[in-house]
Structures are given as structure tokens and as C-alpha cells.
């Protein structure tokens, strides 16, 4: 495994663009009302740290009340359900948010953002196996969105042990690799996506040394000037592949050009291997294949299989029954903006008792 593993930044989709695609062209009074709520919410999240506690609480209550009133008149408005749910998530009200996501999923079970949010909730509550088909389905419902593929790849990497119990789990390594590849193909200028794709060759058993070498060559040549450490990391990664291919001399030349002190130990280990392993047969090949086109899309062969689809339906039903969708008026008595920009809400005793009751029923 590479030492410099690119960490997953988040499993969340924070862009309002994904949520609001269906109201890009304002066509009704309800659209205007919802956009007004969104503007008020954005203002609170951007400027709330400069407000007094009283003003912050007042504004938060207005937003909560506006969403609730809007949903009374438009109970099946999926954008409102998703946006209100995401607002409650930001405020730490995960249980209430999931109730809204589940209601949206009942109305339309073919929206990727909903699957992503339900998957996020399941991961955070310690149920990664249950979360898997939701993240997977997000990539199938919106295959052109690179971040869903990137998140799926990271999810499989992070929860490899837990997912081992799944049917066809032996194929998960390939699915992870292909997910990163698809993200890189869809976002060709995103260095992080390409880096994680190149790294993924080390994350599962394969004989794709040539494709891996090309991926690292692309990182070295097509993303402009990088830091010395990044350049050296790419060199060391290429050297590992060259050693696997039996190209010891090329690997030695690369390793001897590494300058970063933080990579001295790994470089020395690889140099020792290269200098002592001279009897290995050298593989000859040419750089004439593009690694982004060398494997057919994962959706053609691997997932979702019927058992995974069926399990997603079962988990969704169970979640729905556990949440017992809340129908209550939320009274915000205190809103606080934390130093990291997170918003927390404190509800009245009556509201909190109802929320606690719903949790007790679970």
C-alpha cells in the first residue's frame, strides 16, 4: 500500500446545484418561495458567525418555520424535503433529516442525492454493509457525476473488511479501482481523482502494471508543476511498478533522483530490492494503451446484483419503520455557530421530548 494514501475528504454531496437541478428554470410561485428560503439559509451559514445569539436563533427559527410551512402546502416537493433535510443535518439533527430523506425516497426512489444521504447516515450509525447499495446506486442513477464514483471507491477502500461478507465480495477490489477510474475520466482536470486512480493499482491484486505506469506518467506530465514531495512520490510509485515489471535499471534511476528526506526510508528499501534482484526476467512492453479505457465499465459486469438491490429495499423499509416520520412543529430556542462553521440547534422541551420519543421507538 502507498504511504501517501489520499484521504477521503467527505462522503457528503454539498453542492446545491445537484439538489436544485429541477428548479433551475423558475416556473412557479412555489419555486420562488423555495429559492427565498435557500437564500436566507445561505446567508445564515455564511454570516451567522458574526450575529448575536438572539439574532442567529431568530433567523434559524424563521428558516425552520419557512420549510415546515412550505411542506404543508407542498408535501411532495422533493427539493424542499432534501434541502430541509440537509439544513437539519448541518444543525446536527440527523434523525429528523433522515425522516425527510426517506419521505423523498418514497416519492421518487430514483434520485441519487437521496441514496447518497441515506448511505451517509448508515455509515455514521455504524452500518457500512447496509450503506453499500445506496452509494452504489447513486453512481448508477447519475453515472455522469464524478464525485459519486470517487466516493464509492473511497467507501469500498475504507470498509473493505466489513464488506467482505457480501456476495461477490471478491470483485470489490476491481469495482473500487474502476470507480476511481471513472471519476478520473469524468473529471480529467482533477488531480486528486487521477492520483487516487493511480494509487488504486496498489490496492488490489492485479496484473495491470502497464496501465498503472501510464496512469503515473499522466500524473507526472499533465498536471503542471507539483511540489518536490509530490514529484518524488510519483517517482517512487513508478519505481515500484517498474520493479514489478522487471525494469530494474529504470527503477534505480528514478529512485536515485528522489530528493525528499521524508521518502528516504522507502527509497532505500526499494533501491536495495532493485540492486539485489538482478535475476528477474525483464518484461518488455510499450506505452500504447490508455489506462482509462482498458477496462469496461463496472456497471456492465459487477454490481448491482439482484441480492444487493433487494437488500437496499429491505434496509430502506426498515429505516422508514424505525424513523416513523416525524410530523411536529420544531421550536428553536437556541442556535449556535461553532468555530468550524457548523450550526447547532437546541429545541424546546416539547419538541425535544417528541424527538426523543421517536428515537425510543427505534
JOJOPE-V453778 format. One record per residue. PSI is psi as a letter, one per 20 degrees, with the letter a starting at -180 (none if undefined). OMEGA is omega in whole degrees, -180 to 180 (NA if undefined). D_CENTER is the distance of its C-alpha to the mean C-alpha in whole Angstrom. Layout:
BEGIN
PSI:OMEGA:D_CENTER + PSI:OMEGA:D_CENTER
END
This chain:
BEGIN
p:178:21 + q:178:21 + h:-175:21 + m:180:19 + p:177:16 + o:-176:13 + q:174:11 + p:-179:7 + g:-179:8 + q:173:5 + j:-179:3 + q:170:6 + o:-173:7 + i:-174:10 + p:176:12 + i:-180:15 + h:179:16 + h:-177:14 + h:-170:16 + j:-177:19 + h:-177:19 + i:178:22 + k:179:24 + h:176:24 + o:-177:28 + p:-175:29 + j:-178:32 + r:177:33 + h:-180:34 + h:176:31 + g:180:29 + h:179:30 + g:-179:30 + g:179:27 + h:177:26 + g:178:29 + g:-180:27 + g:179:23 + g:179:26 + g:179:27 + g:179:24 + g:179:22 + g:180:26 + g:-176:25 + h:-179:22 + h:-173:23 + i:-173:27 + h:-179:27 + i:180:27 + i:-178:31 + q:173:32 + r:179:34 + h:-180:33 + g:-180:35 + g:179:34 + g:179:30 + g:180:31 + g:-180:33 + g:179:30 + g:179:28 + h:179:30 + g:-180:31 + g:180:27 + g:-180:27 + h:180:31 + g:178:30 + g:-178:27 + g:179:29 + h:179:32 + g:-178:30 + h:173:29 + h:180:32 + h:-177:33 + m:-172:30 + h:-178:29 + j:180:27 + o:-174:25 + h:179:22 + g:180:21 + g:179:22 + g:-180:21 + g:-178:17 + g:177:18 + g:178:20 + g:180:18 + h:177:15 + g:179:19 + h:176:19 + g:178:16 + h:-179:17 + j:178:20 + j:-178:19 + m:-173:20 + g:-178:18 + g:179:20 + h:180:22 + g:-179:18 + h:176:18 + g:179:21 + h:178:21 + g:179:17 + h:178:20 + g:177:22 + h:-180:20 + h:175:19 + h:-178:23 + g:179:24 + o:-177:22 + j:-176:20 + k:-180:18 + p:-173:16 + h:-179:12 + h:180:11 + g:179:13 + g:-179:12 + g:-178:8 + g:178:10 + h:176:12 + g:177:10 + g:-179:9 + g:-178:12 + h:176:13 + g:-177:11 + h:177:13 + j:173:16 + k:-178:16 + m:-177:16 + h:179:13 + g:176:16 + h:-177:16 + h:-173:12 + g:-177:12 + h:179:14 + g:177:12 + h:178:8 + g:-177:11 + h:177:13 + h:179:10 + h:-179:11 + h:-179:14 + h:179:15 + m:-174:14 + i:-178:14 + i:-178:15 + o:-173:11 + h:-175:10 + h:177:6 + g:178:6 + g:179:8 + g:179:6 + g:179:3 + g:178:6 + g:178:8 + h:180:7 + g:-180:7 + g:179:11 + g:-176:12 + h:-174:11 + k:-177:13 + g:-178:15 + g:-179:18 + h:-177:18 + i:-178:17 + h:-179:20 + i:-177:22 + q:172:20 + q:-178:23 + k:-177:22 + h:179:20 + i:-179:22 + i:-175:20 + h:179:17 + g:178:17 + g:179:18 + g:176:15 + g:-179:12 + g:-179:15 + h:178:15 + g:177:11 + h:179:11 + g:-179:15 + h:177:14 + g:180:11 + h:178:14 + h:-177:17 + h:179:15 + m:-171:15 + i:-180:18 + j:-178:18 + o:-177:15 + g:-178:16 + g:179:13 + g:180:12 + h:178:15 + g:-178:16 + h:175:13 + g:-180:15 + g:179:18 + h:-173:17 + i:175:16 + h:179:20 + i:-169:20 + i:178:18 + q:-178:20 + p:-179:24 + r:176:25 + l:-174:27 + l:-176:26 + g:-177:27 + g:179:28 + h:179:25 + g:-180:23 + g:178:26 + g:-180:26 + g:179:22 + h:176:23 + g:179:26 + g:178:24 + h:-177:22 + h:-170:25 + h:-170:27 + j:-178:25 + k:174:23 + a:-178:26 + p:178:27 + r:177:25 + r:-180:26 + g:-179:28 + g:178:26 + g:178:23 + g:-179:26 + h:177:28 + g:178:24 + g:179:24 + g:-179:28 + h:179:28 + g:177:25 + h:-180:27 + h:178:30 + g:-179:28 + g:179:28 + h:177:31 + h:177:33 + h:-179:31 + i:-178:33 + j:-180:36 + m:-172:36 + g:-177:38 + g:178:39 + h:179:36 + g:-180:34 + g:179:37 + g:178:37 + g:-176:34 + h:180:34 + i:178:37 + i:180:35 + p:-176:33 + h:-175:34 + p:-179:31 + h:-178:32 + i:-178:29 + j:-177:29 + g:-175:33 + g:-179:32 + h:180:30 + g:-180:32 + g:179:35 + g:-179:34 + h:178:33 + g:179:36 + g:179:38 + g:-178:37 + h:-176:37 + h:-177:41 + i:-176:42 + m:-175:41 + i:-176:43 + i:-176:44 + p:179:41 + p:-179:41 + p:178:39 + p:179:37 + p:179:38 + r:180:36 + q:-179:35 + m:-177:32 + j:178:32 + q:179:29 + p:-176:26 + i:-178:23 + i:180:20 + j:-171:23 + i:-179:24 + p:179:22 + q:-177:22 + q:-178:19 + h:-176:17 + i:-178:18 + h:-169:22 + h:-164:22 + f:-175:20 + r:-3:18 + p:171:18 + r:-178:21 + g:179:24 + h:179:23 + g:178:19 + g:-180:20 + h:-180:23 + h:178:21 + g:179:18 + g:-180:21 + g:-180:23 + g:179:20 + g:179:20 + g:180:24 + g:178:24 + g:-179:21 + g:-180:23 + h:-180:26 + h:-176:25 + h:-178:24 + m:-169:27 + p:-176:26 + p:171:28 + n:-178:30 + q:176:31 + p:-176:32 + p:179:30 + o:179:32 + p:179:31 + i:178:33 + p:175:31 + p:-178:28 + p:176:27 + o:-178:25 + r:-179:24 + h:-180:24 + j:178:20 + i:179:20 + q:179:19 + p:174:22 + q:180:23 + p:173:26 + p:-176:29 + r:178:30 + r:-179:34 + g:-179:35 + g:179:36 + g:-179:32 + h:178:31 + h:179:33 + g:178:32 + g:179:29 + h:179:30 + g:179:32 + h:179:29 + h:180:27 + h:-180:30 + i:-179:31 + none:NA:27
END
